[in-house]
Amino acid sequence: MFSFFRRKPAPNEAPAPPPGATSGGPGAAAGPAPAPAAAERPRSALGWLNADVASSSSARRPAPRRRRRPPTSVPSRLGRLPLPGAPVPAAATAQEDRGDWLARLRSGLRRTGSGIAEVFVGATIDAAMYEDLEAALLQADAGAAATKYLLDDLQGRVTRADVHDPAAVRRLLAESVAELLAPLEKPLVIGEHVPTVIMVVGVNGAGKTTSVGKLARYLMDANQKVLLAAADTFRAAAREQLLAWAERADPGMSAPAAGAAAPNRIEIVSQEGGDPAGVTFDAVVAGKARGCDVVIADTAGRLATQAHLMEELKKIRRTIAKAQAGAPHEVLLVIDGNTGQNALAQVQAFDAALQLTGLVITKLDGTAKGGVLAAIALWSRSRAAPLPVYFIGIGEKLADLQTFRAREFAEALVR
């Protein structure tokens, strides 16, 4: 179900001697038989985090000291693992879970999809149909520039394919949208730096803290030790909200088993009324000292139009860089999918201030129209590198945060 993390594996170890080889000559007594190679760990049906990385992560935890893992040049995918003691579900279950989630996504975008699909019902491929499609795309929050791009691209595809069936034109539109969104489909990378520091930003009410909690859960399921920085220090109950999500992600956090080690527990660094930059600095330093794999800073909601508030976010970013060279490694902007074309303005403003590395689109199960992703994708072409959409969310449950797949989203948008 999940496959959005990509992690650098540990360096290759020296090859083991052949099974029958001994250190002495032919007459030497045979030493203890080498331990059989560990059977390949079954991959979870949820397909989220790769079992091989989880195995390497868990294998190093019993050691008294955690050593810094140097990155290597060959990345490998992380896949989601089942919770400890839980049976590994069948592969078909993951497909069913993803299918159920996709059905809910289509339901959330039904208003937009039906509006676009109605253009092709009983239509003739002529100028009037393209005018109706233009109006439908604009109503879907695609914006003027993306709408013009899609119409021009669609007309070229129709001409080259010599299509005369409106249903075939709709399929060509889905292909055009998928091709436009394809550069936004990219997995999140962790493991190149230890700890990997992620800074989460966004406007008020976009779903930052909720997304942080969901992301922490998935990391914990992969045997990653996570530390959360409650950098929204002045909002009432901000720390309590983050703590509630952390406890949902790690039930053992509130009531750990007696005498049991909890290497995967989520930790929180906070200071009510303190300086957000100072709290984040302390969190990164603590994450390094405690051997955490990932540190996530949950910042306060900031309006992109308020220059002094954006300066506070810039200060947090600079402070993180002082705590760890090269950090933050990811700056994620959380966007409410219901904000329409304002979402593009948010992306542009936050990117100019903080140099974003990825997006999280939330609340697509409500009245969101979804076309704004086409506008973001077209604008993203003007950057040195495309701005990926790592996750999209359709609800409050932990499993409602899923990876973004361009073709699935395009089909849901125009069906």
N, C-alpha and C positions, 0 to 999 in steps of 0.2 A: 504494500500500500504506500509505503514511503520509500523514497530513494533520493532525497534531496541533499544528503550530506556526502561530501567527497573528502576523504582523509588520506594523508600521506602515510604509507605503512612504515614499520620499523625497518632499519637497514637489514640486508640479508646476512644471516649468520654463516659461519664457516660450515661447509658441508660435513655431515656426520660420517664416520667410518662405515664401511660396509657391514651389514649385519653379522657376518661370520668372522670378521677380522679380530685379532687379539694383539696385545702389545708385545708379546714374547714370540719366540720361534715356534717351530712345530711341536716341540715338546713342552712348551710352556702351558701351565694350567689355564684353562679357559676362565676368564673373568665372568662376572655376572652378566647375564644376557641383557642387551640393551632394551630399554623400555620401548614397547611398541609405539609406533607413531600414533598420535592422537587422531581419532576418527574425525572426519570433517564435520564441523558443527552444523546441524540442520539449520537452514535459512528460515527465518520466520516468514509466515505467510503475509504478515503485514508489510514485508519488503522494505522496511524503513532504514534500518541500520545494519551494516554488514557484519556477519558473525565473526569473521576473521579479525576485524578490528576490536570487536568486543572481547574476543578471547585474549588478544594481546593486552588489552587494557586491564582485564581482570587478572591476568597472569602476573602483572607487575605490582598489583596492589598489596599482596601479602608482604612484599619486601619492606624492611624497616625504613628505608629511605627511597623516595621517588627521584629518579634521575631524569634530567631533561632529555627528551627524545628528539634527536636531530632530524630535520625533515629530509626526505628523499625525493628523487625526481619522478617517481612513478606513483601517481595517486591511485587510490582504490576507493570504491564506494562503500559507504556505511549503510547498513540496512537495519531496520528496527528489530529489536529482540523482544521476546515475550518477558513478562515480569518473572522474577525468580520463583521457581516452583510451579509456574503455570505451564500447562501442556502446550506443545507447539501445534498450532492449528494447521489444517490442510491448506494446500496452496489455493484451492478454490475459494476458501474463506476470504482471502485477501482481495480477490477479484470481486467477490460479492460486496465487501465493505467499500471498496473503491467505487463500485457500481452504484451502491446506495448513496454514497456521498455525491457522485456525479448527478444522480437523479435529483437530489436536493439543490444542487447548483443550477440545473436546468429549470427547476421550479422557481428559484429565486430570480432567474433571468427570463422567466416566461413572458413577462409583459413586453420586454424588448424583443425577444425572439419571435413572438407572435406578430408584433408590429412589422418586422422585416419580412417574415414569411408571407404575410398577407399581400405583400406587393406582387408576389409571383403567382398568386392564385388566379387562374383564368386570365392571366395577362398576356399581352402581345409584346414581343421584344421590340420596342420602339422608344422614341424619345419620351413619351409619357410615362413608360415604366421606369426609366432612369430618373425622371423627375420625382416620381413617388418614392423610389429607393433613396434618393438624396434626402427627402424630407424624413424618411424613417431613420436614416443614419444620424441625422442631426438631432432628432428626438431621442436617440439612444446615447447622446452625449459624446459622440465621436468627434465633434468639432469640425469646423469648416475645412481645415487643412487635411485632416485624415479622411474626411468624407470625399473631398476632391480626389485624393490619391487613390482611394478604393474604387471610385467610379471609373477613373481613367484606366486603372489596372484591370478592372472587370471588363470594360469594353474591349480592351486589347485581347483578353483571354477569349471572350465570346467570338471575336473576329477570327482569331487564329484557329479555334476549335470548330468554327462554322456551326455553332449551336443554335437551334431553333426552338428548343423546349424550355419553358420557363423554369421547370424543376431543375434542369441541368444548369441553368444560369445561377440558381441559388446555390448549388453545389460548388460552382466556380467561385462564387462570392465567399463561401466558407474557406476555400483553399486560399483565396487572396488574403483574407483576414488572418488565417493561420500562418501564412508566410510573413506577413507584417509583424506578427507577435513572436515568431520563432526566436529572434535574438534575445528576447526577454526570458526565455526558458533556460535556466542555468542552475546547477546545484550549488548550495552553500558549501564552502570549504572550511574545514576545521583541521587542526593537527599540524599545520605548518608552523604554528607558534604555540608555546606552552607557557602560560595559558593563552588561549584565544580570547581576545577581548572584543565584545560586541556592544556597541552603543546603540540604544533604541530611542528614536525621537519621533515627534509627531505633534499634531495639534491636540487640544483638549478633547477628550471623549472619542478619540479614534480607535481605542482598544489596545493601547501599548502594554499596559500591565497584564491584560488578559493574554495577549500574544506572548509575552515574556514567560508567563506561567506554563503555557502549552509547550513552548520551545524547551523550557527547562525539563519538562517531563520526558520528552523524547530523548534528550541528551542523557538523562539519568538512566533510561531504559537501555542505553548503549554502554552502561558502566562508566559514564563520564561524570566526574565530580564537578559540580556546578556551584558557583558562588554568585549571588544576586546582590547588586548594589541598589538600595532604595534611595536614589538621588532626587526623588520628588519630596523634598524634606519639609515643605511648607503646606502641602495639601492635607486637609484633614483625612485621617485614616488611610493615607497612602501606603504607609508601611504595613498596616493591618491587611489591606487588600492584597498586597504582594505576598504577605505571609500566608494568607488564606489560599492563594493560588499555589504557593510552594508546598503547602500541606496537601493539597489535592494532587499535586504532581508526585509528592513523596509522602505517602501516608505514614511511614515510619518516623517521620520527622517529629510529629507531636507525641508519639508514644512508642519509642524504640524498644525492641525486645531487650530484656535484662541481660547484660553481659555480652550482647551481640554487637559485633563491629558493624558500622554503617558507612562503608567506604563511598557509597553513592548518595549519601544524604546531601540535600541542598542546603547551603548556608546563606545567611543574609547579613549584610553589613548595612547599618542604618544609624542615623542620628537625627532625631526629631528637632527641627528648627536649625540644623547645622548648615554649613556651606555645602551645596550640592557638589561642587568641584572637589572639596576636601573629602567628602564621603566617598566619591568615586576613586580618588587617589588611594585612600585607605583600603578600599575594596580590591583594587588591582594589586597593591602590595601584599595584602592578606592572601589573595589568590595565589600569588607566587610562593609565599611562605608555606602555605598549607598544601601545596601540590595540586591545586585545582586544574582541571582541564580547560574549563571555560568560565569566564567572568562576564556577566551580562549586566549592563548599567541601564536601569529603568529611569529615564529622565522625566522631568515635569513637562506637561503639555505647553507648547509655545506657539503663539500665532506668528506666522511668517511675516506679517505686516508690522509687528512690533520689533523695532530694531534693537532696543535695549534687552529684550528677552532673547533674541537670537544671539546677542553678544554673550549671554550667559552660557548658551550651548557651546559657542566657540571656546569659551574659557574651559568648560568641562573637557572638550576634545584636546585642548592643549595640555591640560593637567594629566589626562590619561597618558599622553605621549611622554610626559616627564616620569610617570610611574613605570612605564615599560617602553623601551625604544620600539618604534614602529607601530605602536598601538594608537587608537583602536584599529583592529584588523578588519572589522566590519562596522559600517554605520548604516543602520536600517531605518527607513522611514515607514511608519505605519499609517495607512491611508484608509479613511472611511469610504467604502465603495458607494455610499449614497450622496457624496458631495458633488458628483458630476464634474463639470469642467474646472471647478475650483481645485480638484485634485491635481490637475496638471500645474496650476499656479503654485500649489504647495510643493510639488516635486521640484520645480524650477527654483523656488526661493531657498528651500533647504539644501538643494544640491549646490547652489552658489555659495552658501555659507559654510557647509560642512563636508562637501565632496562625498555624496552618498555612494554606497556600494551595493545597495539592494533595497527592494520594496516588499512590504507586506500589505496586501489588500484585504480588508475585513468587511464584515456585515453584508456580504453579497447575497444573503438569504432574505433581505428586506426589500426595499423599493429600489435597490441599485439597478442601474441600466447596463453597466459594464462596458459601454462603448468608449469610455474614457481611456481604457487600456490601449486602444488603437491610437489615440492622440498621444499618449505617453510613448508608445513605441515609435511613432513617427518623429517626435521631438528627440528621442533618445539617439537617433541616427546622427544628430549634430554633435554628440559628445565624442570624446576620444575612444570610449568603449561603451557598448550598450549598458543600460541600467537594468539589471535583471529583476524579475518579480520572483522572489524565492517561494513565497507562500500566499495562498488565498484562504480566507476563512468564511464559513457559512453558519456559524453558531457558537454557542458558549461551551460546548463539550470539549474535552481535551482532544478528541479525535476529529474535531471539526476543522482543524488547521491542516491543510494538505498542500502538497507541492503544486506549483503552477505548470500546466501542460498546455502549450499553445493550441494544438489541434482540438483538444477536448473543449477548451474555452471557446474557440471559434465556432465549433458545431453547436454548443449550447447557446451562443449569441444569436445565430441566424436560423436556427431550426424552427 
